[in-house]
Amino acid sequence: MNGPNRADELERLSRLYAGFAADEARAECPIYERLAFGVSESDPLREFLAALPAASRQPNLFFAAVRHLHGVPDDAAALAAVVAADGPRIARLMLSRTTQTNEPARCAVLLPLLAQLPQPLALLEVGASAGLCLLPDRYGYDYGAVRLDPPAAAAPVFPCAVSGPAPLPRTVPDIVWRRGLDLNPLDIASDGDIAWLETLVWPGQDARLRKLRAALAIARNDRPEVVRGDLLVDLPRLMASAPGNATLVVFHTAVLAYVRPRERRSRFAAAMRGSAAVWISNEAPAVFPDLVTGAPPAPAPGRFLLMQDGVPLAWTAAHGQALDWFGPR
Ligand SMILES: C[S@@+](CC[C@H](N)C(=O)[O-])C[C@H]1O[C@@H](n2cnc3c(N)ncnc32)[C@H](O)[C@@H]1O
């Protein structure tokens, strides 16, 4: 690539990494914030990324691949040195893996919606990764005003800071059936998949890592089935296999940004709105720009928009740690 196209690509990468630093990493992970700003200003690092397919250039994927192979660099100069020395192996890992972060804490923002529905529930998660968000009834929750103890002492408790008149649940939902669908389900029995999942938890987030491990221990004993397939192709077949005597809920969190172009996302949204299932979406606002118009401005950068059947109800923090409710009580 050369000339104006190359300059455009490098500029796009600068914006991507500077945006990640400011909107996602700043509040959560100072070292990733520094590294991402460093990438946004580094010609060699941007050149390295520009040589990869567009879908494989994301900060999360790049930093996880470097960390998996070399640990976390201290600064952008150390990152550039690692890439200069081992670029091809880092690139191979980035091409063979995707950002499949499975964040069970996101159940904390889904629970208020799930608990309000007619019970029992049949849960179908698209983009389920290892399936940890299919177990919302196996975890504990601390919403400040309301705390739900976990059913087992070793289960994780997810704190979630709440603002607005959120309908906080008093009990966990009654789930009689659960299935996941994913392009590439992660196997909780595979050491390689687990190591990758753990690498995707940002450095310094020790509590998050401990809770991920606790959720994995639960899932190992009670493994949610995650079927390989594409949400635009294989969902109807799975929906048809759900039991008829339960409320079918199709949900997704942090998935639809990976479904491109936007026309494919619109097709999915139209299919969900035309279905008899309850549709819960917890995604970045750019995913469904037409639907964001019904929401007030987000209270902080990097928030996801929580919707039920296409109706915006709350802003949520990307890892489930906050719920800013603006929907009806
Ligand atoms: C960032 S992970 C989120 C996992 C999980 N939903 C969570 O919140 O913890 C996104 C997942 O979506 C899956 N995915 C992306 N596009 C998909 C598609 N078209 N059909 C099914 N799964 C898809 C990826 O394989 C990945 O496991």
The ligand as an SDF file (V2000), in Angstrom:
LIG
                    3D

 27 29  0  0  0  0  0  0  0  0999 V2000
  -16.2380   -9.8120   22.2790 C   0  0  0  0  0  0  0  0  0  0  0  0
  -16.8930  -11.4380   22.2520 S   0  0  0  0  0  0  0  0  0  0  0  0
  -18.2230  -11.2630   23.4160 C   0  0  0  0  0  0  0  0  0  0  0  0
  -18.6050  -12.5640   24.0580 C   0  0  0  0  0  0  0  0  0  0  0  0
  -19.7870  -12.5030   25.0180 C   0  0  0  0  0  0  0  0  0  0  0  0
  -20.9830  -12.0840   24.3430 N   0  0  0  0  0  0  0  0  0  0  0  0
  -19.5190  -11.6120   26.2010 C   0  0  0  0  0  0  0  0  0  0  0  0
  -20.1050  -10.5250   26.2730 O   0  0  0  0  0  0  0  0  0  0  0  0
  -18.7400  -11.9770   27.0750 O   0  0  0  0  0  0  0  0  0  0  0  0
  -17.7360  -11.4840   20.6740 C   0  0  0  0  0  0  0  0  0  0  0  0
  -18.1130  -12.8900   20.2330 C   0  0  0  0  0  0  0  0  0  0  0  0
  -18.9830  -12.7870   19.0970 O   0  0  0  0  0  0  0  0  0  0  0  0
  -18.6730  -13.8320   18.2110 C   0  0  0  0  0  0  0  0  0  0  0  0
  -19.1960  -13.4790   16.8700 N   0  0  0  0  0  0  0  0  0  0  0  0
  -18.7960  -12.4520   16.0790 C   0  0  0  0  0  0  0  0  0  0  0  0
  -19.5030  -12.4370   14.9320 N   0  0  0  0  0  0  0  0  0  0  0  0
  -20.3860  -13.4730   15.0020 C   0  0  0  0  0  0  0  0  0  0  0  0
  -21.3750  -13.9890   14.1130 C   0  0  0  0  0  0  0  0  0  0  0  0
  -21.6020  -13.4350   12.8990 N   0  0  0  0  0  0  0  0  0  0  0  0
  -22.0990  -15.0580   14.5070 N   0  0  0  0  0  0  0  0  0  0  0  0
  -21.8630  -15.6440   15.7210 C   0  0  0  0  0  0  0  0  0  0  0  0
  -20.9240  -15.1980   16.5880 N   0  0  0  0  0  0  0  0  0  0  0  0
  -20.1890  -14.1360   16.2450 C   0  0  0  0  0  0  0  0  0  0  0  0
  -17.1580  -13.9430   18.2930 C   0  0  0  0  0  0  0  0  0  0  0  0
  -16.6880  -15.1890   17.8170 O   0  0  0  0  0  0  0  0  0  0  0  0
  -16.9140  -13.7270   19.7910 C   0  0  0  0  0  0  0  0  0  0  0  0
  -16.8950  -14.9400   20.4880 O   0  0  0  0  0  0  0  0  0  0  0  0
  1  2  1  0
  2  3  1  0
  2 10  1  0
  3  4  1  0
  4  5  1  0
  5  6  1  0
  5  7  1  0
  7  8  2  0
  7  9  1  0
 10 11  1  0
 11 12  1  0
 11 26  1  0
 12 13  1  0
 13 14  1  0
 13 24  1  0
 14 15  1  0
 14 23  1  0
 15 16  2  0
 16 17  1  0
 17 18  1  0
 17 23  2  0
 18 19  1  0
 18 20  2  0
 20 21  1  0
 21 22  2  0
 22 23  1  0
 24 25  1  0
 24 26  1  0
 26 27  1  0
M  CHG  2   2   1   9  -1
M  END
$$$$
